[in-house]
């Protein structure tokens, strides 16, 4: 199975969709009189803990994947399912972090004109902290995805093998021109 890195534009789309959804929710909340905006503190703490957990797991995968096979025997064996799960969590964390950063940012944009009211000022602070944590989670997701990359195998895609093949081709071309 071959995994590809998440393209940058998917993060931008997730951020923009979250921004539109958050702004829409704030507008609906304003017009209906029902408070749907804000971010409870425990949600921000939970998102931060989730980001740290994914980063620690990705660092473990990276350490195992980049360790010399001779030294790898001293490390605890890495479960391949855990490595794939870590990669998927990193991908999901990056996209969810982008969408949620947009969500909380959209709410902030819609309540900026009401900041003189204590409730809206408090909500803007909550959403601002949550948005920053979500941006951190997005960055952790992107870095975690990179950390879960495996080095190329000793096959045709390995840079060493490509260089050796290029040298052989040059040597044979040189040998042909001499004869």
LOTOR-281076 format. One record per atom (N, C-alpha, C): residue in three letters; x, y, z; atom name. Coordinates in steps of 0.001 Angstrom, whole numbers, padded with zeros to 6 digits. Each point is the difference from the previous one (the first is absolute). Last residue first. Example, Ala and Ser with C-alpha at 12.3 -4.5 7.8 and 13.67 -1.06 7.14 Angstrom:
2
NODE   pake        c1        c2        c3   lumfi
NODE    SER    012850   -002250    007080       N
NODE    SER    000820    001190    000060      CA
NODE    SER   -000770    001090    000730       C
NODE    ALA    000290   -005720   -000070       N
NODE    ALA   -000890    001190    000000      CA
NODE    ALA    000900    001200    000000       C
//
This chain:
179
NODE   pake        c1        c2        c3   lumfi
NODE    UNK    034862    002234   -028594       N
NODE    UNK    000131   -001115   -000962      CA
NODE    UNK   -000451    000415   -001323       C
NODE    UNK   -000276    002974    003712       N
NODE    UNK    001414   -000341   -000163      CA
NODE    UNK    000185   -001083   -001056       C
NODE    UNK   -004338    001424    001406       N
NODE    UNK    000619    001028   -000829      CA
NODE    UNK    001478   -000271   -000223       C
NODE    UNK   -002526   -002865    002824       N
NODE    UNK   -000464   -000127   -001382      CA
NODE    UNK    000664    001023   -000898       C
NODE    UNK    000778    000181    004667       N
NODE    UNK    000646   -001191   -000572      CA
NODE    UNK   -000393   -000170   -001468       C
NODE    UNK   -002096    003407    002479       N
NODE    UNK    001401    000330   -000220      CA
NODE    UNK    000734   -001156   -000659       C
NODE    UNK   -004390   -000714    001325       N
NODE    UNK    000004    000939   -001115      CA
NODE    UNK    001434    000403   -000342       C
NODE    UNK   -000686   -002698    003756       N
NODE    UNK   -000239   -000759   -001221      CA
NODE    UNK   -000016    000915   -001219       C
NODE    UNK    000464    002016    004209       N
NODE    UNK    001177   -000843   -000278      CA
NODE    UNK   -000203   -000801   -001288       C
NODE    UNK   -003597    002594    001619       N
NODE    UNK    001065    000867   -000500      CA
NODE    UNK    001233   -000819   -000370       C
NODE    UNK   -003562   -002278    001989       N
NODE    UNK   -000400    000461   -001333      CA
NODE    UNK    001084    000887   -000608       C
NODE    UNK    000550   -001429    004433       N
NODE    UNK    000165   -001129   -000927      CA
NODE    UNK   -000350    000419   -001422       C
NODE    UNK   -000735    003143    003414       N
NODE    UNK    001433   -000197   -000221      CA
NODE    UNK    000255   -001143   -000983       C
NODE    UNK   -004429    000789    001385       N
NODE    UNK    000446    001099   -000853      CA
NODE    UNK    001485   -000152   -000329       C
NODE    UNK   -001895   -002983    003066       N
NODE    UNK   -000501   -000291   -001348      CA
NODE    UNK    000462    001079   -000982       C
NODE    UNK    000965    000613    004537       N
NODE    UNK    000802   -001111   -000526      CA
NODE    UNK   -000429   -000336   -001422       C
NODE    UNK   -002533    003226    002299       N
NODE    UNK    001337    000524   -000295      CA
NODE    UNK    000879   -001089   -000598       C
NODE    UNK   -004263   -001235    001505       N
NODE    UNK   -000114    000850   -001191      CA
NODE    UNK    001364    000540   -000409       C
NODE    UNK   -000287   -002426    003986       N
NODE    UNK   -000149   -000892   -001145      CA
NODE    UNK   -000109    000809   -001295       C
NODE    UNK    000148    002332    004066       N
NODE    UNK    001284   -000668   -000220      CA
NODE    UNK   -000064   -000885   -001239       C
NODE    UNK   -003978    002147    001496       N
NODE    UNK    000939    000914   -000661      CA
NODE    UNK    001367   -000635   -000269       C
NODE    UNK   -004589   -002848    000151       N
NODE    UNK    001003    000477    000931      CA
NODE    UNK    000978    000918   -000733       C
NODE    UNK   -003568   -002564   -002072       N
NODE    UNK   -000332    001374    000392      CA
NODE    UNK    001030    000603    000941       C
NODE    UNK    000163   -004607   -001721       N
NODE    UNK    000246    000961   -001071      CA
NODE    UNK   -000299    001450    000398       C
NODE    UNK    001144   -003115    004054       N
NODE    UNK   -000618   -000366   -001267      CA
NODE    UNK    000246    001092   -001019       C
NODE    UNK    000598   -000748    005189       N
NODE    UNK    001089   -000277   -000933      CA
NODE    UNK   -000580   -000525   -001304       C
NODE    UNK   -002960    003368    003008       N
NODE    UNK    000561   -001343    000111      CA
NODE    UNK    001149   -000142   -001006       C
NODE    UNK   -001648    004743    002367       N
NODE    UNK   -000142   -000869   -001171      CA
NODE    UNK    000694   -001348    000219       C
NODE    UNK   -001984    002546    004252       N
NODE    UNK    001078    000249   -000964      CA
NODE    UNK   -000144   -000955   -001174       C
NODE    UNK   -004326    001642    002660       N
NODE    UNK    001039   -001012    000074      CA
NODE    UNK    001112    000359   -000976       C
NODE    UNK   -003730    003207    002735       N
NODE    UNK    000525   -000474   -001281      CA
NODE    UNK    001080   -001038    000237       C
NODE    UNK   -002363    002606    003416       N
NODE    UNK   -000396   -001392   -000234      CA
NODE    UNK    000461   -000522   -001359       C
NODE    UNK    000657    004574    001463       N
NODE    UNK    000781   -000889    000857      CA
NODE    UNK   -000309   -001473   -000250       C
NODE    UNK   -002506    003394   -002231       N
NODE    UNK    001365   -000059   -000519      CA
NODE    UNK    000845   -000985    000813       C
NODE    UNK   -004311    000869    001519       N
NODE    UNK   -000090   -000717   -001279      CA
NODE    UNK    001384   -000151   -000622       C
NODE    UNK   -000364    002623    003833       N
NODE    UNK   -000167   -001418    000318      CA
NODE    UNK   -000097   -000853   -001247       C
NODE    UNK    000095    004697   -000445       N
NODE    UNK    001318   -000504    000405      CA
NODE    UNK   -000076   -001496    000304       C
NODE    UNK   -004047    002098   -000986       N
NODE    UNK    000866    000069   -001182      CA
NODE    UNK    001383   -000567    000324       C
NODE    UNK   -003063    000360    003551       N
NODE    UNK   -000446   -000985   -000978      CA
NODE    UNK    000883   -000037   -001229       C
NODE    UNK    000740    003306    003245       N
NODE    UNK    000426   -001307    000513      CA
NODE    UNK   -000413   -001098   -000973       C
NODE    UNK   -001509    004306   -000955       N
NODE    UNK    001447   -000088   -000213      CA
NODE    UNK    000540   -001343    000492       C
NODE    UNK   -004502    000895    000832       N
NODE    UNK    000199   -000136   -001444      CA
NODE    UNK    001493   -000152   -000307       C
NODE    UNK   -001179    000920    004426       N
NODE    UNK   -000339   -001377   -000367      CA
NODE    UNK    000190   -000236   -001494       C
NODE    UNK    000526    004356    001555       N
NODE    UNK    001113   -000817    000492      CA
NODE    UNK   -000250   -001466   -000359       C
NODE    UNK   -003443    002921   -000913       N
NODE    UNK    001101    000246   -000943      CA
NODE    UNK    001243   -000794    000411       C
NODE    UNK   -003637   -000119    002918       N
NODE    UNK   -000309   -000751   -001225      CA
NODE    UNK    001057    000219   -001072       C
NODE    UNK    000305    002460    003994       N
NODE    UNK    000277   -001413    000275      CA
NODE    UNK   -000284   -000845   -001242       C
NODE    UNK   -001131    004511   -000263       N
NODE    UNK    001457   -000136    000059      CA
NODE    UNK    000380   -001461    000251       C
NODE    UNK   -004567    001060    000126       N
NODE    UNK    000516    000108   -001371      CA
NODE    UNK    001514   -000165   -000029       C
NODE    UNK   -002187    000144    004209       N
NODE    UNK   -000305   -001252   -000703      CA
NODE    UNK    000554    000033   -001426       C
NODE    UNK    000349    003919    002521       N
NODE    UNK    000886   -001025    000558      CA
NODE    UNK   -000225   -001326   -000722       C
NODE    UNK   -002875    003462   -001191       N
NODE    UNK    001361    000320   -000411      CA
NODE    UNK    000996   -001036    000505       C
NODE    UNK   -004529   -000239    001360       N
NODE    UNK    000167   -000423   -001402      CA
NODE    UNK    001416    000281   -000499       C
NODE    UNK   -001102    001485    004327       N
NODE    UNK   -000086   -001468   -000061      CA
NODE    UNK    000254   -000502   -001419       C
NODE    UNK   -000279    004641    000602       N
NODE    UNK    001225   -000518    000617      CA
NODE    UNK    000021   -001525   -000072       C
NODE    UNK   -003889    002146   -001445       N
NODE    UNK    001090    000250   -000952      CA
NODE    UNK    001333   -000521    000561       C
NODE    UNK   -003795   -000146    002790       N
NODE    UNK   -000110   -000992   -001073      CA
NODE    UNK    001125    000169   -001019       C
NODE    UNK   -000376    003193    003426       N
NODE    UNK    000420   -001288    000564      CA
NODE    UNK   -000021   -001092   -001074       C
NODE    UNK   -001688    004167   -001206       N
NODE    UNK    001441    000129    000226      CA
NODE    UNK    000561   -001316    000541       C
NODE    UNK   -004649    000358   -000526       N
NODE    UNK    000675   -000149   -001288      CA
NODE    UNK    001526    000135    000128       C
NODE    UNK   -002654    000664    003895       N
NODE    UNK   -000209   -001364   -000497      CA
NODE    UNK    000765   -000220   -001300       C
NODE    UNK   -000106    004377    001922       N
NODE    UNK    000886   -000923    000706      CA
NODE    UNK   -000127   -001436   -000527       C
NODE    UNK   -000832    004401   -003035       N
NODE    UNK   -000775   -000815    000944      CA
NODE    UNK    000930   -001055    000600       C
NODE    UNK    001693    002731   -003358       N
NODE    UNK   -000215    000830    001194      CA
NODE    UNK   -000838   -000739    001043       C
NODE    UNK    000994   -001760   -004441       N
NODE    UNK    000985   -000264    001038      CA
NODE    UNK   -000175    000852    001253       C
NODE    UNK   -002317   -000636   -004588       N
NODE    UNK   -000714   -000049    001285      CA
NODE    UNK    000949   -000161    001183       C
NODE    UNK    001257    000033   -004727       N
NODE    UNK   -000735    001257    000204      CA
NODE    UNK   -000726    000042    001340       C
NODE    UNK    002440   -003933   -001434       N
NODE    UNK    000902    001133    000227      CA
NODE    UNK   -000743    001295    000296       C
NODE    UNK   -001596   -004658   -001145       N
NODE    UNK   -000341    000681    001260      CA
NODE    UNK    000902    001201    000290       C
NODE    UNK    000415   -002833   -003965       N
NODE    UNK   -001401    000426    000063      CA
NODE    UNK   -000352    000733    001293       C
NODE    UNK    004391   -001864   -000774       N
NODE    UNK   -000278    001052   -000982      CA
NODE    UNK   -001424    000536    000122       C
NODE    UNK    001292   -003716    002668       N
NODE    UNK    000625    001245    000453      CA
NODE    UNK   -000322    001141   -000956       C
NODE    UNK   -001386   -004299   -001198       N
NODE    UNK   -000810    000516    001106      CA
NODE    UNK    000558    001323    000510       C
NODE    UNK    002446   -002291   -003274       N
NODE    UNK   -001242    000547   -000556      CA
NODE    UNK   -000905    000569    001074       C
NODE    UNK    003930   -002279    001307       N
NODE    UNK    000314    001298   -000600      CA
NODE    UNK   -001225    000663   -000606       C
NODE    UNK   -000366   -004389    001689       N
NODE    UNK    000108    000970    001096      CA
NODE    UNK    000354    001387   -000518       C
NODE    UNK   -000256   -003405   -003242       N
NODE    UNK   -001279    000043    000735      CA
NODE    UNK    000049    001066    001098       C
NODE    UNK    003977   -001063   -002380       N
NODE    UNK   -000922    000827   -000778      CA
NODE    UNK   -001328    000195    000712       C
NODE    UNK    002995   -002917    001949       N
NODE    UNK    000573    001349    000086      CA
NODE    UNK   -000873    000974   -000793       C
NODE    UNK   -001095   -004529   -000298       N
NODE    UNK   -000415    000588    001274      CA
NODE    UNK    000596    001388    000220       C
NODE    UNK    001243   -002440   -003893       N
NODE    UNK   -001442    000277   -000027      CA
NODE    UNK   -000464    000671    001293       C
NODE    UNK    004520   -001421   -000266       N
NODE    UNK   -000258    001096   -000942      CA
NODE    UNK   -001473    000379    000004       C
NODE    UNK    001269   -003720    002556       N
NODE    UNK    000529    001226    000584      CA
NODE    UNK   -000245    001202   -000896       C
NODE    UNK   -001085   -004251   -001623       N
NODE    UNK   -000969    000429    001017      CA
NODE    UNK    000468    001289    000674       C
NODE    UNK    002943   -001975   -003105       N
NODE    UNK   -001205    000510   -000680      CA
NODE    UNK   -001045    000492    000999       C
NODE    UNK    003985   -001933    001754       N
NODE    UNK    000323    001168   -000821      CA
NODE    UNK   -001231    000603   -000655       C
NODE    UNK   -000423   -004044    002433       N
NODE    UNK    000230    001134    000890      CA
NODE    UNK    000310    001266   -000798       C
NODE    UNK   -000440   -004083   -002331       N
NODE    UNK   -001296    000467    000497      CA
NODE    UNK    000168    001226    000897       C
NODE    UNK    003916   -002122   -001561       N
NODE    UNK   -000733    000568   -001131      CA
NODE    UNK   -001328    000605    000472       C
NODE    UNK    002497   -002325    003186       N
NODE    UNK    000683    001244   -000363      CA
NODE    UNK   -000723    000690   -001156       C
NODE    UNK   -001505   -004256    001313       N
NODE    UNK   -000333    001002    001016      CA
NODE    UNK    000643    001348   -000328       C
NODE    UNK    001123   -003653   -002713       N
NODE    UNK   -001393    000419   -000249      CA
NODE    UNK   -000451    001046    001020       C
NODE    UNK    004282   -001895    000571       N
NODE    UNK   -000042    000775   -001234      CA
NODE    UNK   -001412    000521   -000268       C
NODE    UNK    000556   -002933    003589       N
NODE    UNK    000614    001294    000296      CA
NODE    UNK   -000025    000903   -001229       C
NODE    UNK   -001418   -004424   -000518       N
NODE    UNK   -000981    000758    000779      CA
NODE    UNK    000537    001384    000330       C
NODE    UNK    002905   -002996   -002075       N
NODE    UNK   -001021    000448   -000949      CA
NODE    UNK   -001063    000839    000716       C
NODE    UNK    003308   -001946    002687       N
NODE    UNK    000620    000979   -000894      CA
NODE    UNK   -001024    000554   -000991       C
NODE    UNK   -001292   -003487    002863       N
NODE    UNK    000154    001240    000758      CA
NODE    UNK    000597    001097   -000882       C
NODE    UNK   -000323   -004327   -001744       N
NODE    UNK   -001338    000596    000105      CA
NODE    UNK    000059    001323    000754       C
NODE    UNK    003939   -002614   -000346       N
NODE    UNK   -000324    000690   -001251      CA
NODE    UNK   -001397    000646    000032       C
NODE    UNK    003265   -000763    004255       N
NODE    UNK   -001150   -000657   -000597      CA
NODE    UNK   -000362    000752   -001287       C
NODE    UNK    004909   -000313    002401       N
NODE    UNK   -001108    000894   -000331      CA
NODE    UNK   -001093   -000793   -000693       C
NODE    UNK    004080   -001403    003767       N
NODE    UNK   -000558   -000149   -001354      CA
NODE    UNK   -001223    000917   -000197       C
NODE    UNK    004027    001344    003270       N
NODE    UNK   -001213   -000804    000100      CA
NODE    UNK   -000607   -000106   -001399       C
NODE    UNK    005268    000742    000284       N
NODE    UNK   -001270    000701    000211      CA
NODE    UNK   -001142   -000992    000147       C
NODE    UNK    004473   -001363   -001043       N
NODE    UNK   -000060    000460    001389      CA
NODE    UNK   -001299    000723    000319       C
NODE    UNK    001050   -001489   -004401       N
NODE    UNK   -000242   -001170    000844      CA
NODE    UNK   -000105    000391    001468       C
NODE    UNK    001246    003082   -003524       N
NODE    UNK   -001439   -000130    000222      CA
NODE    UNK   -000334   -001169    000925       C
NODE    UNK    004378    001196   -001849       N
NODE    UNK   -000303    000569    001321      CA
NODE    UNK   -001464   -000197    000376       C
NODE    UNK    001489   -001452   -004231       N
NODE    UNK    000854   -000687    000969      CA
NODE    UNK   -000289    000486    001424       C
NODE    UNK   -002198    002076   -003758       N
NODE    UNK   -000511   -001337    000334      CA
NODE    UNK    000839   -000756    001018       C
NODE    UNK   -000321    005364   -000024       N
NODE    UNK    000738   -001005   -000761      CA
NODE    UNK   -000487   -001394    000406       C
NODE    UNK   -003297    004180    000508       N
NODE    UNK    001115   -000643    000700      CA
NODE    UNK    000626   -001066   -000891       C
NODE    UNK   -003991    002631   -001022       N
NODE    UNK    001275    000567   -000443      CA
NODE    UNK    001206   -000597    000714       C
NODE    UNK   -004614   -001299    000913       N
NODE    UNK    000181   -000090   -001454      CA
NODE    UNK    001368    000487   -000455       C
NODE    UNK   -001363    000278    004619       N
NODE    UNK    000154   -001386   -000413      CA
NODE    UNK    000342   -000094   -001491       C
NODE    UNK   -000905    004254    001789       N
NODE    UNK    001216   -000544    000608      CA
NODE    UNK    000238   -001431   -000466       C
NODE    UNK   -004005    002078   -001320       N
NODE    UNK    001155    000567   -000698      CA
NODE    UNK    001305   -000568    000560       C
NODE    UNK   -004027   -001148    002141       N
NODE    UNK    000060   -000631   -001322      CA
NODE    UNK    001245    000479   -000739       C
NODE    UNK   -000866    002058    004091       N
NODE    UNK    000379   -001403    000202      CA
NODE    UNK    000136   -000726   -001340       C
NODE    UNK   -001618    004404   -000027       N
NODE    UNK    001429   -000014    000310      CA
NODE    UNK    000497   -001424    000234       C
NODE    UNK   -004595    000660   -000622       N
NODE    UNK    000718    000207   -001261      CA
NODE    UNK    001506    000009    000224       C
NODE    UNK   -002820   -000265    003791       N
NODE    UNK   -000086   -001231   -000786      CA
NODE    UNK    000782    000126   -001303       C
NODE    UNK   -000354    003839    002675       N
NODE    UNK    000832   -001001    000676      CA
NODE    UNK   -000009   -001309   -000793       C
NODE    UNK   -002859    003415   -001527       N
NODE    UNK    001406    000360   -000206      CA
NODE    UNK    000934   -001025    000640       C
NODE    UNK   -004633   -000428    000704       N
NODE    UNK    000348   -000345   -001384      CA
NODE    UNK    001461    000323   -000276       C
NODE    UNK   -001693    001277    004207       N
NODE    UNK    000014   -001458   -000119      CA
NODE    UNK    000415   -000429   -001415       C
NODE    UNK   -000656    004583    000863       N
NODE    UNK    001228   -000476    000637      CA
NODE    UNK    000121   -001516   -000136       C
NODE    UNK   -003979    001988   -001548       N
NODE    UNK    001139    000382   -000828      CA
NODE    UNK    001316   -000502    000571       C
NODE    UNK   -003897   -000584    002556       N
NODE    UNK   -000044   -000857   -001178      CA
NODE    UNK    001184    000292   -000928       C
NODE    UNK   -000658    002785    003728       N
NODE    UNK    000470   -001325    000426      CA
NODE    UNK    000037   -000966   -001180       C
NODE    UNK   -001832    004254   -000771       N
NODE    UNK    001439    000111    000237      CA
NODE    UNK    000579   -001359    000407       C
NODE    UNK   -004651    000313   -000496       N
NODE    UNK    000655    000123   -001303      CA
NODE    UNK    001518    000095    000141       C
NODE    UNK   -002575    000011    003945       N
NODE    UNK   -000074   -001307   -000647      CA
NODE    UNK    000689    000018   -001369       C
NODE    UNK   -000450    004053    002346       N
NODE    UNK    000972   -000869    000665      CA
NODE    UNK    000024   -001390   -000638       C
NODE    UNK   -003247    003027   -001538       N
NODE    UNK    001346    000467   -000376      CA
NODE    UNK    001074   -000876    000627       C
NODE    UNK   -004387   -000841    001248       N
NODE    UNK    000184   -000377   -001403      CA
NODE    UNK    001390    000428   -000471       C
NODE    UNK   -001466    001243    004308       N
NODE    UNK    000419   -001402   -000041      CA
NODE    UNK    000185   -000483   -001437       C
NODE    UNK   -001626    004417    000887       N
NODE    UNK    001422   -000145    000273      CA
NODE    UNK    000453   -001446   -000105       C
NODE    UNK   -004179    001838   -002946       N
NODE    UNK    000285   -000308    001410      CA
NODE    UNK    001493   -000277    000196       C
NODE    UNK   -002218    003107   -003741       N
NODE    UNK    000781   -001236    000099      CA
NODE    UNK    000273   -000261    001472       C
NODE    UNK   -003650    003132   -003520       N
NODE    UNK    000949   -000152    001090      CA
NODE    UNK    000706   -001336   -000057       C
NODE    UNK   -005205    001424   -001767       N
NODE    UNK    001400    000307   -000275      CA
NODE    UNK    000862   -000234    001233       C
NODE    UNK   -004901   -000271   -000545       N
NODE    UNK    000655   -001196   -000520      CA
NODE    UNK    001494    000199   -000191       C
NODE    UNK   -004799    002278    002337       N
NODE    UNK    001462    000064   -000012      CA
NODE    UNK    000593   -001335   -000429       C
NODE    UNK   -004764    002589   -001247       N
NODE    UNK    000505   -001180    000687      CA
NODE    UNK    001521    000013   -000127       C
NODE    UNK   -002811    003178   -002172       N
NODE    UNK    000021    000273    001428      CA
NODE    UNK    000459   -001188    000833       C
NODE    UNK   -000483    000860   -004975       N
NODE    UNK   -000977   -000824    000708      CA
NODE    UNK   -000062    000286    001494       C
NODE    UNK    003076    002231   -003068       N
NODE    UNK   -001375    000266   -000424      CA
NODE    UNK   -001038   -000798    000785       C
NODE    UNK    004696   -000571    000843       N
NODE    UNK   -000364    001406    000221      CA
NODE    UNK   -001457    000262   -000332       C
NODE    UNK    001853   -004231   -000901       N
NODE    UNK   -000084    000199    001440      CA
NODE    UNK   -000452    001415    000335       C
NODE    UNK    000926   -001078   -004469       N
NODE    UNK   -001236   -000662    000437      CA
NODE    UNK   -000197    000216    001489       C
NODE    UNK    003997    001544   -001746       N
NODE    UNK   -001103    000802   -000541      CA
NODE    UNK   -001344   -000583    000435       C
NODE    UNK    003903   -002366    001086       N
NODE    UNK   -000067    001230    000788      CA
NODE    UNK   -001149    000881   -000466       C
NODE    UNK    000904   -003903   -002460       N
NODE    UNK   -000531   -000338    001321      CA
NODE    UNK   -000133    001246    000864       C
NODE    UNK    002056    000486   -004208       N
NODE    UNK   -001437   -000290   -000136      CA
NODE    UNK   -000640   -000324    001336       C
NODE    UNK    004651    000562   -000154       N
NODE    UNK   -000668    001289   -000192      CA
NODE    UNK   -001507   -000199   -000137       C
NODE    UNK    002604   -003867    000264       N
NODE    UNK    000041    000730    001266      CA
NODE    UNK   -000686    001341   -000090       C
NODE    UNK    000438   -002566   -003956       N
NODE    UNK   -000920   -000650    000936      CA
NODE    UNK   -000038    000732    001338       C
NODE    UNK    003083    001486   -003290       N
NODE    UNK   -001386    000247   -000424      CA
NODE    UNK   -001006   -000598    000974       C
NODE    UNK    004545   -000909    000783       N
NODE    UNK   -000260    001432    000171      CA
NODE    UNK   -001439    000341   -000374       C
NODE    UNK    001557   -004362   -000808       N
NODE    UNK   -000214    000227    001425      CA
NODE    UNK   -000323    001456    000287       C
NODE    UNK    001181   -001092   -004357       N
NODE    UNK   -001313   -000576    000311      CA
NODE    UNK   -000331    000174    001479       C
NODE    UNK    004279    001368   -001411       N
NODE    UNK   -001042    000872   -000547      CA
NODE    UNK   -001407   -000532    000289       C
NODE    UNK    003733   -002638    001291       N
NODE    UNK   -000011    001251    000756      CA
NODE    UNK   -001123    000915   -000475       C
NODE    UNK    000782   -003955   -002399       N
NODE    UNK   -000570   -000308    001317      CA
NODE    UNK   -000099    001255    000853       C
NODE    UNK    002152    000410   -004153       N
NODE    UNK   -001443   -000225   -000181      CA
NODE    UNK   -000663   -000289    001337       C
NODE    UNK    004657    000371    000011       N
NODE    UNK   -000602    001310   -000285      CA
NODE    UNK   -001513   -000145   -000158       C
NODE    UNK    002542   -003909    000488       N
NODE    UNK   -000019    000747    001260      CA
NODE    UNK   -000680    001355   -000189       C
NODE    UNK    000715   -002604   -003785       N
NODE    UNK   -001061   -000601    000809      CA
NODE    UNK   -000087    000684    001365       C
NODE    UNK    003438    001120   -003100       N
NODE    UNK   -001269    000655   -000302      CA
NODE    UNK   -001155   -000626    000780       C
NODE    UNK    004516   -001730    000167       N
NODE    UNK   -000177    001241    000758      CA
NODE    UNK   -001371    000616   -000203       C
NODE    UNK    000752   -005383   -000445       N
NODE    UNK    000346    001225   -000740      CA
NODE    UNK   -000329    001254    000819       C
NODE    UNK    001442   -004861    001966       N
NODE    UNK   -001206    000791   -000198      CA
NODE    UNK    000387    001289   -000721       C
NODE    UNK    002827   -004565   -000678       N
NODE    UNK   -000137    001136    000911      CA
NODE    UNK   -001283    000751   -000330       C
NODE    UNK    000267   -005211   -001064       N
NODE    UNK    000515    001258   -000528      CA
NODE    UNK   -000223    001084    001035       C
NODE    UNK    000509   -005762   -000127       N
NODE    UNK   -000661    001205    000506      CA
NODE    UNK    000659    001227   -000619       C
NODE    UNK   -000510   -005595   -001132       N
NODE    UNK    000801    001197   -000129      CA
NODE    UNK   -000821    001220    000440       C
NODE    UNK    000312   -005772    000513       N
NODE    UNK   -000847    001173    000000      CA
NODE    UNK    000895    001239    000000       C
//
